[in-house]
Amino acid sequence: MNIQKQIIYSLSKFLAQSGVTSRRKAVDLVKSKTVTVNGIVVNEPGFKVTEADCVRVGQELVRAEFKVYIALNKPKDCITTVSDDLGRKNVIDLIGEKIKQRVYPIGRLDRNTTGLLLLTNDGDMALRLSHPRFEVEKVYYVTLNKPFTKHHMQEILRGVTLEDGFIAVDQAAFFENESKKVVAVSLHSGKNRIVRRIFAHLGYEVTKLDRVAYAGLNKTGLKQGEWRYLTSEEISYLKQNK
């Protein structure tokens, strides 16, 4: 007989991963005594449950949500939000109604930046990959308004001091047989608009910014606006590289 092993969760984590609320708010929800497990009120967030248990918030049954992991090549003029009061096109519009799960972007790309964006409903992975303290690697192709000098190339490798502190890129290089206006940079910083600010600090305007890799994954084979599910190997890689 093939018996599938049940995954054990804390009650608050089960609620968060099922899309009911955030992990932090799930703790308060449990303590409010509105959650029942198999018909019994539970007010301890760490109470252990499995997907076989009947968990309800009030009268509403909570079901464990199937985890989804997506790679998307974000086009320009598309915002990295789930919704927008101004009615602008967002990354969720690109996916449409092809998946039933409620996914959200891991981190952000500004409206004019293109490239690889990961989306998921796995809150733990999203936190680990997007929080600055985990310093996930990102690779960008940067197009500038004028040729980038070798002097400035050396300077960004040594590091520059911006208004919010010192920052250095991990690697930077010109493309062979290409204009010196195009530079490839790799860095781990998660600071807001960091690539644009580094080059602006040296007197350059970024006219095009494309993120080609994130957390060890790349967007090869995806045209702008296209998306795909991550492979099991890619998901395992992201989970193992903690």
N, C-alpha and C positions, 0 to 999 in steps of 0.2 A: 504493500500500500504506500502510495506517495503522499506524505503528509507535509504540507507547506508550513514553514515556521512563521508564526505570527510576530510582527514587529511590535515592540512595546514602546509606548510613548508616555511622557508625562501628560496629564490632562490639558494643561495650558499649551503645550507644544502641539498636541493633537488638534486643538481648536484653531491655533494659528496656521498650521499647515493645511487645514481644511478650508482656509480662506474666510473664516468667520470674522477674525479681527487680527490685529498685530499681536506679536508675542507678548509685549508688555501689557497691552490692554486685556489680553486673555487671562492674565493673572488676576486682574481686578474683576473680570467677569465671573471667574470661578468663585472668588471670595464673596461675590454678591448673592450667592446661594440660588442662582437661577439655572444652574447646570445640573443635569441628572445623568447618572450612569446606570444603565439597566434598571431604571425606575427609582433610583435612590439619589437624593440630593447629595452632592459632593462639593465641599468648599475648600478643598486642599489642592492647590495648583499642581503639586508633584504627584498626585494620585496616578497610579499606573493603569493605562488602558491599552487595548489593542483594537485593530480594525473590526474585530468580531463583536466588540461591545456596542451596546445601543446608547449613544450619547445624544442628548437633547439640550438645546438652549431654549428654555420655556417649553413650548410644544413642538418646536422645529427640530427635526432629526438632522444631525450633523454627519455627513459622510466623508470619509477620508478621500482627499483629492489626489488624483493621479498626477504625478510630477511631470512637467513638460519643460524641455530645454530647447531653445531656438536660437539660431544664428541668423542675423538679418544684415543686409548691406544697406545702410540708411542713405537715402538720397538727400540732396540739398533742399532747403526750404521745408523740411519735415521736422517737427519738434518731438523731443524725447519725453513725452508725457502720455499718461493714459487717457486724459481728456483735456480739452482746452475751451475756456469760456469764449474765446474769440473765434472759434470755429475753424482754426487752422488745422491743416492736415497733420496727423500724428502717426507714430510708428504702429500703433494698434490698428489704425485704418488700413495699413498695408497687409496685415494678417487677415483682417475681415472676420468673417464668421466661420472660418475653416477649422478652428479649434474651439472646443466648448469651455476649456479651462480659462480662468482669469489670470493672464500673465502680465508681467510688468517688466520694464527695462532694468538691467543691472547697470547702475551708474547712468551717466548722461553724456550726450554729445550735443553741442549747441546747434542751433538751427542751420547754420551755414557749413557745418562740418559733416562730411560724409564718412561712410565706412562701417566697420564691424561693430555691431551692437548685439549683446546677448540678452535674451528675455527668458523669464522663468516664473514659476509659481513656488519655487523652492526658496523659502525665506532665509534659511541658514546659508545656502550657497550665495544668494544675492548679497547678504551682509558681508560675507567673507571676501567676495570678489570686488565689492564696491567701496568698502571702508578704507580710508587712507592709510590706516595703520598696517594693513596687510600688503601694501605696496605692490600691487599686481602690475606686471610689465605690459606696456602699451607701445606699439610701433606705429609711427606716422610718416606719411610722405607729405612734405611741406613745400608748397610753391610760394615763392616770394615775389615782391614787386621789383626787385633788382638782384643782381648776382650777389651771392653770399661769399664773403672774403674768407681766405684761409685763416687770417688773424681771428676773425669772429668765430670760426669753426673751433679753433683752439680755446677760445674764451668760453664757449658754452660747455666744452668738455671739462674745463677747469671749474666752471661754475660761476653763476652771477647772483647778485643779491637783489631781490625784488622787494616790493613793499611788505610782503608777508614772510620774508626770510630768504635764506640761501637755497639755491637750487642748481643742480648739475644734471645734464643728461648722461645716460649710461654709455650710449654709443651715438655717433653721428657720422654721416658719410655723404659724399656726392655720388651721383650716378655716373657711371662711365659713359662717355659720348653723349651726355645730356647737358643741358644748360645748367650753369652754376646757380640758377634760380631755384632749382629743385634739390631738396635735402631730405635724407632719411634720418629720423631720430628715434631712439628708443629710450624710454624712461619709466620709472616706477612711481613717480609722484601722482597723487590723486587730487592735487589742488585744482581749483576751478580755472578753466581757460589757460592752463599753464603753458601750453606750447605757444599760443598766440602772444602771451605776455613775455615769454623769454625773447622772442624775436623782436617784439616791439621795443623792449628794453635796449636793444642794440641798433634801433633805428630802421627796422624793416616792417613792412606790412605783409601779413599772410593773406594771399589772394585765393588760395585753395588749400584745404586741410583734409586729408583722407587717412582714417585709421585703418591700417591694413592687418593688424594683429592685436589680440587682446588675450591675456592670460595663457599664452602659448597656442592659441587657435588663430586661424586666418580666414579670410573671406574668399579664398580661391574658388572659382566656379560660380560665384553669386554676382549677378548683375545688380546694379543699383535698384533698390526697391524689391528685390527678391529675398526669400528666406527659405530656411530648411530646418528640419529637426537635427539636433546634434546626434551623432552616432553613440552607441553604448561605450565605445572606446574613448570618445571625447569626454563623455560624462564621467567615466571612471577616472580619467586623467585630471579633470577639474577637482574631483572629490579627494584624490590622493595627494595632490599638491597643496597641502594646507600649510 
